Amino acid sequence: MGAAFVRNLIVVPGVLLLAVSARAQADSTAVPMIDTPRAWEHVANAREFAAEDDHRDAVAAYLRALARDARLVADVAHEISFQKLWNEEHEKALFYFRRYFARHPDGVDRDVRKGLALALSWSGRQPQAVALYAELVAEEPGDGDARFGLGRSLIWDNRLHEGYTVLRGVERDFPAAAGPGREASEFLLSVLDGYPTHLDLRVDASWDSDDLDILRISPHGSVTVMRDKLLQIMPSLAIYRQPDQPDIRAPRLGAGFVTALAHNWALHAYAWYDMFRSSEPLFGGTDKLNWNRLGGDAWVTWLPVPRVRTDLGATSQAVETFAALDNHLHYEQVSLSGDWRFAPRWSANLTGMLATYSDGNDRSRARAALTWRRPGRWQIEAGPVLTYMDFAVPYPGGYWAPDWVRNGSVEAAISTRSRVMTYRLSGALGQEKELGSDSKTVGSVAGRVGWRFRPGWLGALEAGWSKSSFAPASGYSRTFASVSARALF
């Protein structure tokens, strides 16, 4: 009897343990009970968060509602979509828009369709966005918001003429004080001030403290080809002057190509043919400068996730000093940079560059920046910047090439605009240290004013000064100025 009692002590609790374990496993895999009233309470909370522009908490509350009753997805998927969209989660916004559309096969509200078009555009899917916006405009030509969205997506799709035509129509048909009319005016001002345009006429001049003066005249043009790609024609003429030397003239034939490779990939590629000429030999030599060379600049942009951007680039450039041009010096460089906006007002940038010079020298350069941005009528940017540069062969002659140099600065910029004007003022202040030299205070200041003096034209004046040795290839301080006129047709 004692042995049986002992066996019962072992077996019976084991059976009980197995039963409890099985029950627990069953409970853990059981489908949660539907609680519709509680689900709608979460929806109400989500809408309160959304009204306060607290998009992250709004989405969390909506998802708690769906956990209580998944059948609500037909009612709130579009609301989740908008919250994801305002939180810059474009891919997830598209996912919920499509869930909503799948549950409403007989048609959906125009506002939801416009939301989908906006998500398509912001995610880089411009052809799809254009198609949906065009459909909305065809149904209701008086919908200014849809017309503005169509014009903006066309511009972002490199269809400059079509986009400009649509946006000008919105400007004409709607009051400029508010709504789509104001949005169209502000966007066109931004395009004319900084986007590729049909025509870009520029005159740039710089004066270095070693008496090197450079004047560059650049009449550039862009045209849409193959429906949504930009072909850019980029001739220019550069004139280099320095005391006791004959002028160097350098006409350039150049072209560029800009296209989207996918919704989150883009390519910019430029090539040119430089012809450097002098009327007399440089530095008392026997031969005039007569140097022709091919150069170029290209980079691929990738947006892997929201608020992250990476650029991989390569360039081939002549070194712009009299001694370097006389010796036909040039360099080839590869670069990689990454930008991460880790908070609404904060972003970080890391950039690395490696260059090889035609005289056998090598250069490495790195830059790290932390930037705080304040949006609004007066936009402010400020933050620290660290720059480091190192040459394999210090001071080989012909250009500034220190063993190493480092710069720590604080950079800041403030910009604002009116209905037809843009203003920007930027500056930097810091310390720069080169091997074998004392640390010195460096800085820069620059200003730009743009004026949209006609609907399709913007004129701009820009001027500035930089004491940092990083500014020109000669390592001296530089003063510069430019005047430009840009146009859309």
Summary of the structure (lengths in Angstrom):
residues: 489
radius of gyration: 30.4
end to end distance: 104.6
largest distance: 121.9
contacts: 1554
relative contact order: 0.07
helix: 34%
strand: 42%
